[in-house]
Amino acid sequence: MNSHDLTGRVAVVTGGASGIGRAAVEQLARTGASVVIADLDEVAAKDAAQQVVDPDLALAVHCDVADADSVQSAVDSAVDTFGRLDILVANAGITHLPTPALDLDEEQFARVFDVNVKGVWLCARAAVPAMRAGGAGGSIVITGSVMGERTRRGFSAYAPSKAAANHLARTLAIELAPDIRVNAVAPVATDTPMLPSFLGPDDPAAARERFIAGIPLGRLATPADIAEGIVFLASDAARFITGSVLPVDGGRAL
């Protein structure tokens, strides 16, 4: 039996229209899962749904993870369309340009925590009853960050928010065991549309090279690199793993 075969499972992926989320959608679909692509950008989500192996097993929905009703609607759509929910990939996240802590805008600080922390909690809160109703438990994978373990200057909202997301995975793992596993992936800077925000506006090419120089494996992560970790943690290959934060960082955190 292929422990990565997810045929018959149903997954909700937040932020699934681009970057890491879209790569996770594609890989989950290739393993046989039905996938709900939940994203603020419903047009991009619909495009992603059309690109998977079997578009009949993909559903695009609008979702603001910081809004409880929007999150519940996405979970309800998964159950209404596919009959169950087995996997939640709580991936949606935002960042900010490198900014000294005392100069960061209060509303921006709050929005980062609303999406990166409250959003994960709201998604778990909505998904768990649906998972348990199916009788087979489930798996939650949170997209945290290596910056949640090792911070950088200028990210006084983003880095603590990802530390909270990493720790939330551990807390939920204790509370939801034994029937639901909860883990996180901790990516290094990944070549996605968010990357320019991490590099900053001043000579991004030079910033990119400096960042790569700090990664022992000598390159940035790709969305597919992170998605591989997500699918592993979601699958039966990780059936005895819960409460882990898996670095997918090329050795950056060493």
ZAMARGU-4260 file (C-alpha; in steps of 0.2 Angstrom, whole numbers, plus 5000, padded with zeros to 4 digits):
<rodrens>
0) 5000/5000/5000 | 5006/5017/4995 | 5006/5027/5012 | 5005/5044/5002 | 4989/5038/4992
5) 4976/5050/4998 | 4962/5043/4986 | 4945/5046/4994 | 4951/5059/5006 | 4945/5077/5006
10) 4957/5092/5009 | 4954/5111/5012 | 4969/5121/5008 | 4968/5140/5013 | 4978/5152/5002
15) 4977/5138/4989 | 4977/5149/4974 | 4996/5153/4973 | 5013/5150/4980 | 5015/5136/4993
20) 4996/5133/4994 | 4994/5130/4975 | 5009/5118/4975 | 5000/5109/4990 | 4984/5108/4980
25) 4993/5101/4965 | 5002/5088/4975 | 4987/5083/4985 | 4977/5081/4969 | 4990/5070/4962
30) 4989/5058/4977 | 4971/5056/4974 | 4963/5068/4986 | 4948/5080/4982 | 4953/5097/4986
35) 4944/5113/4991 | 4955/5128/4986 | 4950/5142/4999 | 4957/5159/4994 | 4953/5178/4995
40) 4956/5178/4976 | 4942/5167/4970 | 4947/5170/4952 | 4964/5163/4955 | 4957/5149/4965
45) 4946/5144/4950 | 4961/5144/4939 | 4970/5133/4951 | 4955/5121/4952 | 4955/5119/4933
50) 4974/5115/4932 | 4973/5100/4944 | 4974/5081/4938 | 4955/5080/4939 | 4945/5096/4940
55) 4930/5087/4945 | 4938/5084/4962 | 4943/5102/4965 | 4932/5116/4971 | 4936/5134/4972
60) 4929/5145/4986 | 4931/5163/4992 | 4938/5163/5010 | 4945/5176/5022 | 4953/5166/5035
65) 4952/5180/5048 | 4933/5179/5047 | 4924/5165/5056 | 4909/5165/5045 | 4920/5164/5029
70) 4930/5150/5036 | 4915/5140/5041 | 4907/5142/5024 | 4923/5135/5016 | 4922/5120/5027
75) 4903/5118/5024 | 4907/5118/5006 | 4919/5104/5007 | 4907/5093/5016 | 4892/5098/5005
80) 4902/5094/4989 | 4913/5079/4994 | 4904/5072/5009 | 4918/5073/5022 | 4933/5082/5027
85) 4950/5073/5031 | 4964/5086/5029 | 4966/5104/5033 | 4981/5114/5026 | 4981/5130/5036
90) 4992/5139/5024 | 4985/5156/5021 | 4997/5170/5028 | 5003/5187/5025 | 5019/5197/5029
95) 5026/5215/5029 | 5041/5224/5022 | 5056/5224/5034 | 5052/5238/5046 | 5059/5242/5063
100) 5048/5236/5077 | 5044/5254/5083 | 5039/5260/5066 | 5027/5246/5061 | 5009/5252/5058
105) 4997/5246/5072 | 4984/5240/5059 | 4997/5231/5049 | 5003/5222/5065 | 4985/5217/5070
110) 4981/5211/5052 | 4997/5200/5052 | 4991/5191/5068 | 4973/5190/5062 | 4978/5180/5047
115) 4993/5171/5053 | 4987/5166/5070 | 4969/5169/5072 | 4966/5163/5055 | 4974/5146/5059
120) 4964/5144/5075 | 4947/5148/5066 | 4951/5136/5052 | 4955/5122/5065 | 4939/5126/5075
125) 4928/5125/5060 | 4937/5109/5053 | 4938/5098/5068 | 4920/5095/5070 | 4918/5090/5052
130) 4933/5079/5053 | 4926/5070/5068 | 4909/5068/5060 | 4917/5057/5047 | 4923/5045/5060
135) 4940/5043/5054 | 4949/5058/5062 | 4960/5069/5052 | 4976/5078/5049 | 4980/5097/5051
140) 4995/5104/5043 | 5000/5122/5047 | 5012/5133/5037 | 5023/5140/5050 | 5040/5147/5046
145) 5058/5145/5051 | 5057/5163/5056 | 5046/5157/5070 | 5061/5148/5077 | 5075/5160/5072
150) 5070/5178/5069 | 5077/5192/5058 | 5077/5211/5060 | 5063/5220/5053 | 5049/5207/5056
155) 5042/5211/5073 | 5024/5206/5067 | 5028/5192/5055 | 5041/5182/5065 | 5031/5182/5082
160) 5015/5177/5072 | 5024/5162/5065 | 5031/5157/5082 | 5013/5157/5088 | 5008/5147/5073
165) 5021/5134/5076 | 5017/5133/5094 | 4998/5132/5090 | 5002/5116/5081 | 5010/5109/5096
170) 4995/5114/5107 | 4982/5108/5095 | 4991/5092/5094 | 4990/5088/5112 | 4971/5094/5113
175) 4965/5085/5098 | 4974/5068/5100 | 4972/5054/5098 | 4960/5055/5083 | 4967/5071/5074
180) 4985/5074/5071 | 4992/5092/5070 | 5009/5097/5063 | 5017/5112/5055 | 5030/5115/5041
185) 5043/5128/5044 | 5049/5135/5027 | 5063/5146/5024 | 5060/5160/5012 | 5052/5152/4997
190) 5051/5158/4979 | 5033/5164/4979 | 5024/5181/4976 | 5028/5185/4994 | 5046/5184/4992
195) 5049/5203/4988 | 5041/5207/5004 | 5055/5197/5013 | 5069/5204/5003 | 5064/5222/5005
200) 5064/5236/4992 | 5082/5241/4993 | 5092/5231/4980 | 5082/5215/4980 | 5094/5206/4969
205) 5108/5208/4982 | 5096/5204/4996 | 5092/5188/4987 | 5110/5183/4985 | 5114/5187/5004
210) 5099/5176/5009 | 5104/5162/4998 | 5122/5163/5005 | 5114/5159/5022 | 5106/5143/5016
215) 5118/5128/5017 | 5109/5119/5003 | 5113/5134/4992 | 5096/5140/4985 | 5079/5146/4990
220) 5065/5134/4993 | 5052/5131/4979 | 5034/5129/4983 | 5035/5111/4978 | 5048/5108/4991
225) 5036/5114/5005 | 5022/5105/4997 | 5031/5089/4998 | 5033/5091/5017 | 5014/5096/5019
230) 5008/5081/5009 | 5020/5069/5019 | 5013/5076/5036 | 4995/5075/5029 | 4997/5057/5024
235) 4998/5040/5032 | 5017/5040/5030 | 5016/5052/5045 | 5003/5042/5055 | 5013/5042/5071
240) 5019/5060/5070 | 5010/5074/5079 | 5015/5090/5087 | 5030/5092/5076 | 5037/5107/5067
245) 5046/5101/5051 | 5059/5113/5045 | 5059/5113/5026 | 5073/5126/5025 | 5089/5119/5017
250) 5098/5120/5034 | 5094/5138/5037 | 5090/5136/5055 | 5106/5126/5059
</rodrens>
